[in-house]
Amino acid sequence: MVQTETAIASLSIDELKTQIKRLNSKAGQMKMDLHDLAEGLPTDYEQLMDVAAKTYQIFRQIDEMKQQLKILEQQGSN
C-alpha cells in the first residue's frame, strides 16, 4: 500500500504522526525479514529482490511522510 504524494499532502499533522508510527513498526519487521533472508543466503535468494523492493518502498514512504510532517509543523509555527 503505497500512498501518493497527493494523499500524503492531504493528511493532518496528527494523521501523519499516526501513519508514520504505524509504518515504522511495519518497516522494522520488514528490515528484520530482509536481514534474516540475507543471513540465510544463498537459500531463498529468489525472494531477495521482492523483499528488498518492499522494504525500500516502505522506508521511502516513511521518508516522504516525515518531510511532509516537517513542512506542516513549520507552517503551524509561523
Biopython code that builds the backbone (N, CA, C, O; Angstrom):
import numpy as np
from Bio.PDB.StructureBuilder import StructureBuilder

atoms = [
    (1, "MET", "N", (0.851, -1.180, 0.000)),
    (1, "MET", "CA", (0.000, 0.000, 0.000)),
    (1, "MET", "C", (0.896, 1.243, 0.000)),
    (1, "MET", "O", (1.384, 1.662, 1.049)),
    (2, "VAL", "N", (1.103, 1.815, -1.157)),
    (2, "VAL", "CA", (1.928, 2.999, -1.286)),
    (2, "VAL", "C", (1.021, 4.195, -1.506)),
    (2, "VAL", "O", (0.227, 4.229, -2.446)),
    (3, "GLN", "N", (1.153, 5.182, -0.620)),
    (3, "GLN", "CA", (0.344, 6.382, -0.774)),
    (3, "GLN", "C", (1.021, 7.321, -1.754)),
    (3, "GLN", "O", (2.248, 7.388, -1.823)),
    (4, "THR", "N", (0.215, 8.039, -2.506)),
    (4, "THR", "CA", (0.772, 9.013, -3.424)),
    (4, "THR", "C", (1.149, 10.264, -2.655)),
    (4, "THR", "O", (0.698, 10.467, -1.528)),
    (5, "GLU", "N", (1.981, 11.107, -3.266)),
    (5, "GLU", "CA", (2.371, 12.355, -2.621)),
    (5, "GLU", "C", (1.154, 13.230, -2.361)),
    (5, "GLU", "O", (1.099, 13.927, -1.348)),
    (6, "THR", "N", (0.180, 13.201, -3.260)),
    (6, "THR", "CA", (-1.033, 13.993, -3.085)),
    (6, "THR", "C", (-1.797, 13.533, -1.852)),
    (6, "THR", "O", (-2.283, 14.356, -1.077)),
    (7, "ALA", "N", (-1.906, 12.216, -1.667)),
    (7, "ALA", "CA", (-2.605, 11.684, -0.498)),
    (7, "ALA", "C", (-1.856, 12.042, 0.777)),
    (7, "ALA", "O", (-2.479, 12.380, 1.783)),
    (8, "ILE", "N", (-0.548, 11.975, 0.748)),
    (8, "ILE", "CA", (0.257, 12.326, 1.914)),
    (8, "ILE", "C", (0.072, 13.801, 2.241)),
    (8, "ILE", "O", (-0.051, 14.171, 3.408)),
    (9, "ALA", "N", (0.052, 14.645, 1.209)),
    (9, "ALA", "CA", (-0.077, 16.086, 1.411)),
    (9, "ALA", "C", (-1.422, 16.465, 2.014)),
    (9, "ALA", "O", (-1.549, 17.530, 2.619)),
    (10, "SER", "N", (-2.428, 15.607, 1.858)),
    (10, "SER", "CA", (-3.758, 15.932, 2.373)),
    (10, "SER", "C", (-3.953, 15.520, 3.834)),
    (10, "SER", "O", (-4.991, 15.823, 4.424)),
    (11, "LEU", "N", (-2.976, 14.837, 4.421)),
    (11, "LEU", "CA", (-3.105, 14.382, 5.801)),
    (11, "LEU", "C", (-2.776, 15.506, 6.784)),
    (11, "LEU", "O", (-1.965, 16.384, 6.491)),
    (12, "SER", "N", (-3.415, 15.464, 7.950)),
    (12, "SER", "CA", (-3.124, 16.431, 9.009)),
    (12, "SER", "C", (-1.858, 16.002, 9.754)),
    (12, "SER", "O", (-1.344, 14.904, 9.541)),
    (13, "ILE", "N", (-1.371, 16.869, 10.617)),
    (13, "ILE", "CA", (-0.181, 16.556, 11.408)),
    (13, "ILE", "C", (-0.413, 15.295, 12.236)),
    (13, "ILE", "O", (0.431, 14.399, 12.245)),
    (14, "ASP", "N", (-1.543, 15.218, 12.927)),
    (14, "ASP", "CA", (-1.826, 14.048, 13.757)),
    (14, "ASP", "C", (-1.968, 12.780, 12.922)),
    (14, "ASP", "O", (-1.507, 11.712, 13.326)),
    (15, "GLU", "N", (-2.599, 12.893, 11.772)),
    (15, "GLU", "CA", (-2.741, 11.734, 10.884)),
    (15, "GLU", "C", (-1.380, 11.260, 10.382)),
    (15, "GLU", "O", (-1.117, 10.060, 10.312)),
    (16, "LEU", "N", (-0.520, 12.212, 10.034)),
    (16, "LEU", "CA", (0.828, 11.855, 9.580)),
    (16, "LEU", "C", (1.601, 11.156, 10.685)),
    (16, "LEU", "O", (2.253, 10.141, 10.443)),
    (17, "LYS", "N", (1.533, 11.690, 11.889)),
    (17, "LYS", "CA", (2.244, 11.071, 13.018)),
    (17, "LYS", "C", (1.755, 9.652, 13.254)),
    (17, "LYS", "O", (2.553, 8.753, 13.518)),
    (18, "THR", "N", (0.449, 9.448, 13.161)),
    (18, "THR", "CA", (-0.122, 8.114, 13.351)),
    (18, "THR", "C", (0.342, 7.174, 12.243)),
    (18, "THR", "O", (0.736, 6.039, 12.511)),
    (19, "GLN", "N", (0.296, 7.649, 10.997)),
    (19, "GLN", "CA", (0.733, 6.829, 9.859)),
    (19, "GLN", "C", (2.219, 6.483, 9.974)),
    (19, "GLN", "O", (2.613, 5.341, 9.733)),
    (20, "ILE", "N", (3.035, 7.459, 10.339)),
    (20, "ILE", "CA", (4.475, 7.232, 10.471)),
    (20, "ILE", "C", (4.746, 6.191, 11.550)),
    (20, "ILE", "O", (5.570, 5.296, 11.360)),
    (21, "LYS", "N", (4.064, 6.306, 12.668)),
    (21, "LYS", "CA", (4.247, 5.349, 13.759)),
    (21, "LYS", "C", (3.872, 3.938, 13.307)),
    (21, "LYS", "O", (4.597, 2.982, 13.578)),
    (22, "ARG", "N", (2.750, 3.815, 12.626)),
    (22, "ARG", "CA", (2.295, 2.518, 12.136)),
    (22, "ARG", "C", (3.284, 1.938, 11.118)),
    (22, "ARG", "O", (3.628, 0.757, 11.172)),
    (23, "LEU", "N", (3.732, 2.787, 10.194)),
    (23, "LEU", "CA", (4.662, 2.318, 9.170)),
    (23, "LEU", "C", (6.036, 2.000, 9.741)),
    (23, "LEU", "O", (6.704, 1.086, 9.259)),
    (24, "ASN", "N", (6.471, 2.742, 10.764)),
    (24, "ASN", "CA", (7.756, 2.438, 11.395)),
    (24, "ASN", "C", (7.753, 1.044, 11.994)),
    (24, "ASN", "O", (8.747, 0.321, 11.913)),
    (25, "SER", "N", (6.637, 0.670, 12.594)),
    (25, "SER", "CA", (6.523, -0.670, 13.162)),
    (25, "SER", "C", (6.609, -1.726, 12.058)),
    (25, "SER", "O", (7.337, -2.711, 12.186)),
    (26, "LYS", "N", (5.874, -1.515, 10.992)),
    (26, "LYS", "CA", (5.896, -2.441, 9.863)),
    (26, "LYS", "C", (7.283, -2.470, 9.212)),
    (26, "LYS", "O", (7.770, -3.536, 8.835)),
    (27, "ALA", "N", (7.908, -1.314, 9.082)),
    (27, "ALA", "CA", (9.233, -1.224, 8.465)),
    (27, "ALA", "C", (10.275, -1.967, 9.289)),
    (27, "ALA", "O", (11.171, -2.607, 8.737)),
    (28, "GLY", "N", (10.158, -1.881, 10.599)),
    (28, "GLY", "CA", (11.089, -2.597, 11.464)),
    (28, "GLY", "C", (11.012, -4.100, 11.232)),
    (28, "GLY", "O", (12.036, -4.782, 11.184)),
    (29, "GLN", "N", (9.800, -4.610, 11.091)),
    (29, "GLN", "CA", (9.628, -6.037, 10.826)),
    (29, "GLN", "C", (10.176, -6.397, 9.444)),
    (29, "GLN", "O", (10.801, -7.444, 9.273)),
    (30, "MET", "N", (9.941, -5.532, 8.466)),
    (30, "MET", "CA", (10.436, -5.800, 7.118)),
    (30, "MET", "C", (11.965, -5.783, 7.088)),
    (30, "MET", "O", (12.587, -6.574, 6.380)),
    (31, "LYS", "N", (12.559, -4.886, 7.855)),
    (31, "LYS", "CA", (14.018, -4.814, 7.930)),
    (31, "LYS", "C", (14.581, -6.100, 8.534)),
    (31, "LYS", "O", (15.599, -6.615, 8.072)),
    (32, "MET", "N", (13.918, -6.613, 9.564)),
    (32, "MET", "CA", (14.354, -7.865, 10.175)),
    (32, "MET", "C", (14.201, -9.038, 9.193)),
    (32, "MET", "O", (15.067, -9.910, 9.119)),
    (33, "ASP", "N", (13.091, -9.048, 8.443)),
    (33, "ASP", "CA", (12.878, -10.102, 7.449)),
    (33, "ASP", "C", (13.974, -10.074, 6.385)),
    (33, "ASP", "O", (14.483, -11.119, 5.980)),
    (34, "LEU", "N", (14.331, -8.873, 5.940)),
    (34, "LEU", "CA", (15.391, -8.732, 4.936)),
    (34, "LEU", "C", (16.731, -9.198, 5.515)),
    (34, "LEU", "O", (17.504, -9.880, 4.841)),
    (35, "HIS", "N", (16.993, -8.828, 6.754)),
    (35, "HIS", "CA", (18.225, -9.233, 7.430)),
    (35, "HIS", "C", (18.298, -10.758, 7.536)),
    (35, "HIS", "O", (19.324, -11.365, 7.228)),
    (36, "ASP", "N", (17.194, -11.367, 7.975)),
    (36, "ASP", "CA", (17.160, -12.820, 8.106)),
    (36, "ASP", "C", (17.362, -13.502, 6.757)),
    (36, "ASP", "O", (18.079, -14.498, 6.662)),
    (37, "LEU", "N", (16.738, -12.970, 5.727)),
    (37, "LEU", "CA", (16.891, -13.518, 4.385)),
    (37, "LEU", "C", (18.345, -13.417, 3.935)),
    (37, "LEU", "O", (18.898, -14.371, 3.386)),
    (38, "ALA", "N", (18.961, -12.258, 4.168)),
    (38, "ALA", "CA", (20.349, -12.063, 3.757)),
    (38, "ALA", "C", (21.290, -13.013, 4.503)),
    (38, "ALA", "O", (22.236, -13.540, 3.918)),
    (39, "GLU", "N", (21.032, -13.225, 5.774)),
    (39, "GLU", "CA", (21.882, -14.138, 6.545)),
    (39, "GLU", "C", (21.781, -15.578, 6.044)),
    (39, "GLU", "O", (22.731, -16.351, 6.169)),
    (40, "GLY", "N", (20.638, -15.931, 5.483)),
    (40, "GLY", "CA", (20.431, -17.288, 5.011)),
    (40, "GLY", "C", (20.871, -17.544, 3.585)),
    (40, "GLY", "O", (20.753, -18.666, 3.092)),
    (41, "LEU", "N", (21.378, -16.519, 2.914)),
    (41, "LEU", "CA", (21.796, -16.694, 1.516)),
    (41, "LEU", "C", (22.856, -17.769, 1.411)),
    (41, "LEU", "O", (23.704, -17.864, 2.299)),
    (42, "PRO", "N", (22.850, -18.570, 0.385)),
    (42, "PRO", "CA", (22.093, -18.445, -0.851)),
    (42, "PRO", "C", (20.700, -19.080, -0.801)),
    (42, "PRO", "O", (19.979, -19.047, -1.798)),
    (43, "THR", "N", (20.314, -19.647, 0.316)),
    (43, "THR", "CA", (18.969, -20.211, 0.436)),
    (43, "THR", "C", (17.937, -19.103, 0.250)),
    (43, "THR", "O", (18.096, -18.008, 0.790)),
    (44, "ASP", "N", (16.896, -19.378, -0.502)),
    (44, "ASP", "CA", (15.792, -18.445, -0.759)),
    (44, "ASP", "C", (16.224, -17.150, -1.453)),
    (44, "ASP", "O", (15.566, -16.119, -1.312)),
    (45, "TYR", "N", (17.323, -17.203, -2.196)),
    (45, "TYR", "CA", (17.783, -15.999, -2.898)),
    (45, "TYR", "C", (16.735, -15.452, -3.855)),
    (45, "TYR", "O", (16.754, -14.267, -4.188)),
    (46, "GLU", "N", (15.813, -16.314, -4.303)),
    (46, "GLU", "CA", (14.773, -15.883, -5.242)),
    (46, "GLU", "C", (13.870, -14.807, -4.636)),
    (46, "GLU", "O", (13.283, -14.007, -5.363)),
    (47, "GLN", "N", (13.760, -14.789, -3.329)),
    (47, "GLN", "CA", (12.895, -13.830, -2.638)),
    (47, "GLN", "C", (13.578, -12.484, -2.381)),
    (47, "GLN", "O", (12.919, -11.506, -2.028)),
    (48, "LEU", "N", (14.873, -12.440, -2.555)),
    (48, "LEU", "CA", (15.655, -11.265, -2.169)),
    (48, "LEU", "C", (15.186, -9.973, -2.826)),
    (48, "LEU", "O", (15.002, -8.972, -2.134)),
    (49, "MET", "N", (14.991, -9.968, -4.123)),
    (49, "MET", "CA", (14.602, -8.737, -4.819)),
    (49, "MET", "C", (13.224, -8.251, -4.381)),
    (49, "MET", "O", (13.018, -7.049, -4.211)),
    (50, "ASP", "N", (12.293, -9.160, -4.199)),
    (50, "ASP", "CA", (10.938, -8.791, -3.777)),
    (50, "ASP", "C", (10.943, -8.210, -2.368)),
    (50, "ASP", "O", (10.342, -7.164, -2.120)),
    (51, "VAL", "N", (11.614, -8.882, -1.458)),
    (51, "VAL", "CA", (11.663, -8.411, -0.070)),
    (51, "VAL", "C", (12.404, -7.072, 0.008)),
    (51, "VAL", "O", (11.981, -6.170, 0.731)),
    (52, "ALA", "N", (13.491, -6.945, -0.725)),
    (52, "ALA", "CA", (14.252, -5.697, -0.734)),
    (52, "ALA", "C", (13.429, -4.550, -1.314)),
    (52, "ALA", "O", (13.462, -3.439, -0.785)),
    (53, "ALA", "N", (12.692, -4.807, -2.394)),
    (53, "ALA", "CA", (11.874, -3.764, -3.018)),
    (53, "ALA", "C", (10.769, -3.298, -2.072)),
    (53, "ALA", "O", (10.523, -2.097, -1.953)),
    (54, "LYS", "N", (10.110, -4.223, -1.407)),
    (54, "LYS", "CA", (9.053, -3.857, -0.454)),
    (54, "LYS", "C", (9.624, -3.066, 0.724)),
    (54, "LYS", "O", (9.010, -2.107, 1.193)),
    (55, "THR", "N", (10.793, -3.473, 1.194)),
    (55, "THR", "CA", (11.444, -2.768, 2.296)),
    (55, "THR", "C", (11.824, -1.350, 1.863)),
    (55, "THR", "O", (11.610, -0.394, 2.608)),
    (56, "TYR", "N", (12.380, -1.217, 0.678)),
    (56, "TYR", "CA", (12.729, 0.093, 0.140)),
    (56, "TYR", "C", (11.496, 0.996, 0.046)),
    (56, "TYR", "O", (11.546, 2.158, 0.448)),
    (57, "GLN", "N", (10.404, 0.469, -0.476)),
    (57, "GLN", "CA", (9.193, 1.268, -0.667)),
    (57, "GLN", "C", (8.638, 1.793, 0.654)),
    (57, "GLN", "O", (8.226, 2.951, 0.732)),
    (58, "ILE", "N", (8.622, 0.976, 1.671)),
    (58, "ILE", "CA", (8.058, 1.434, 2.936)),
    (58, "ILE", "C", (8.949, 2.496, 3.574)),
    (58, "ILE", "O", (8.442, 3.460, 4.148)),
    (59, "PHE", "N", (10.274, 2.332, 3.482)),
    (59, "PHE", "CA", (11.161, 3.351, 4.038)),
    (59, "PHE", "C", (11.081, 4.649, 3.228)),
    (59, "PHE", "O", (11.195, 5.739, 3.789)),
    (60, "ARG", "N", (10.885, 4.533, 1.913)),
    (60, "ARG", "CA", (10.700, 5.730, 1.078)),
    (60, "ARG", "C", (9.408, 6.453, 1.460)),
    (60, "ARG", "O", (9.376, 7.682, 1.527)),
    (61, "GLN", "N", (8.356, 5.695, 1.706)),
    (61, "GLN", "CA", (7.078, 6.281, 2.103)),
    (61, "GLN", "C", (7.201, 6.977, 3.465)),
    (61, "GLN", "O", (6.657, 8.065, 3.654)),
    (62, "ILE", "N", (7.898, 6.369, 4.393)),
    (62, "ILE", "CA", (8.114, 6.991, 5.704)),
    (62, "ILE", "C", (8.877, 8.292, 5.532)),
    (62, "ILE", "O", (8.535, 9.298, 6.155)),
    (63, "ASP", "N", (9.907, 8.286, 4.693)),
    (63, "ASP", "CA", (10.693, 9.493, 4.454)),
    (63, "ASP", "C", (9.835, 10.611, 3.882)),
    (63, "ASP", "O", (9.942, 11.758, 4.314)),
    (64, "GLU", "N", (8.984, 10.287, 2.914)),
    (64, "GLU", "CA", (8.093, 11.287, 2.325)),
    (64, "GLU", "C", (7.141, 11.858, 3.376)),
    (64, "GLU", "O", (6.882, 13.061, 3.403)),
    (65, "MET", "N", (6.628, 10.991, 4.230)),
    (65, "MET", "CA", (5.706, 11.445, 5.272)),
    (65, "MET", "C", (6.418, 12.337, 6.285)),
    (65, "MET", "O", (5.860, 13.336, 6.738)),
    (66, "LYS", "N", (7.626, 11.983, 6.632)),
    (66, "LYS", "CA", (8.394, 12.808, 7.572)),
    (66, "LYS", "C", (8.694, 14.176, 6.974)),
    (66, "LYS", "O", (8.654, 15.183, 7.682)),
    (67, "GLN", "N", (8.994, 14.224, 5.679)),
    (67, "GLN", "CA", (9.228, 15.509, 5.026)),
    (67, "GLN", "C", (7.963, 16.362, 5.042)),
    (67, "GLN", "O", (8.031, 17.562, 5.309)),
    (68, "GLN", "N", (6.817, 15.758, 4.760)),
    (68, "GLN", "CA", (5.545, 16.481, 4.779)),
    (68, "GLN", "C", (5.213, 16.946, 6.196)),
    (68, "GLN", "O", (4.726, 18.060, 6.384)),
    (69, "LEU", "N", (5.473, 16.105, 7.186)),
    (69, "LEU", "CA", (5.221, 16.470, 8.576)),
    (69, "LEU", "C", (6.070, 17.682, 8.963)),
    (69, "LEU", "O", (5.583, 18.602, 9.619)),
    (70, "LYS", "N", (7.316, 17.676, 8.561)),
    (70, "LYS", "CA", (8.201, 18.803, 8.858)),
    (70, "LYS", "C", (7.659, 20.093, 8.255)),
    (70, "LYS", "O", (7.676, 21.139, 8.905)),
    (71, "ILE", "N", (7.178, 20.025, 7.011)),
    (71, "ILE", "CA", (6.606, 21.202, 6.340)),
    (71, "ILE", "C", (5.382, 21.691, 7.104)),
    (71, "ILE", "O", (5.254, 22.887, 7.368)),
    (72, "LEU", "N", (4.482, 20.779, 7.460)),
    (72, "LEU", "CA", (3.268, 21.157, 8.182)),
    (72, "LEU", "C", (3.582, 21.758, 9.545)),
    (72, "LEU", "O", (2.940, 22.723, 9.960)),
    (73, "GLU", "N", (4.560, 21.198, 10.240)),
    (73, "GLU", "CA", (4.923, 21.731, 11.551)),
    (73, "GLU", "C", (5.553, 23.114, 11.431)),
    (73, "GLU", "O", (5.337, 23.973, 12.286)),
    (74, "GLN", "N", (6.327, 23.329, 10.379)),
    (74, "GLN", "CA", (6.907, 24.653, 10.160)),
    (74, "GLN", "C", (5.824, 25.670, 9.825)),
    (74, "GLN", "O", (5.878, 26.814, 10.277)),
    (75, "GLN", "N", (4.851, 25.256, 9.042)),
    (75, "GLN", "CA", (3.748, 26.158, 8.697)),
    (75, "GLN", "C", (2.922, 26.492, 9.937)),
    (75, "GLN", "O", (2.449, 27.618, 10.089)),
    (76, "GLY", "N", (2.754, 25.523, 10.810)),
    (76, "GLY", "CA", (1.976, 25.730, 12.022)),
    (76, "GLY", "C", (2.661, 26.631, 13.032)),
    (76, "GLY", "O", (2.000, 27.243, 13.871)),
    (77, "SER", "N", (3.981, 26.717, 12.958)),
    (77, "SER", "CA", (4.717, 27.548, 13.911)),
    (77, "SER", "C", (4.884, 28.985, 13.412)),
    (77, "SER", "O", (5.411, 29.837, 14.127)),
    (78, "ASN", "N", (4.442, 29.245, 12.203)),
    (78, "ASN", "CA", (4.530, 30.615, 11.644)),
    (78, "ASN", "C", (3.334, 31.451, 11.987)),
    (78, "ASN", "O", (3.261, 32.615, 11.593)),
]
sb = StructureBuilder()
sb.init_structure("model")
sb.init_model(0)
sb.init_chain("A")
sb.init_seg("    ")
for serial, (resi, resn, name, xyz) in enumerate(atoms, 1):
    if name == "N":
        sb.init_residue(resn, " ", resi, " ")
    sb.init_atom(name, np.array(xyz, "f"), 0.0, 1.0, " ", f" {name:<3s}", serial, name[0])
structure = sb.get_structure()
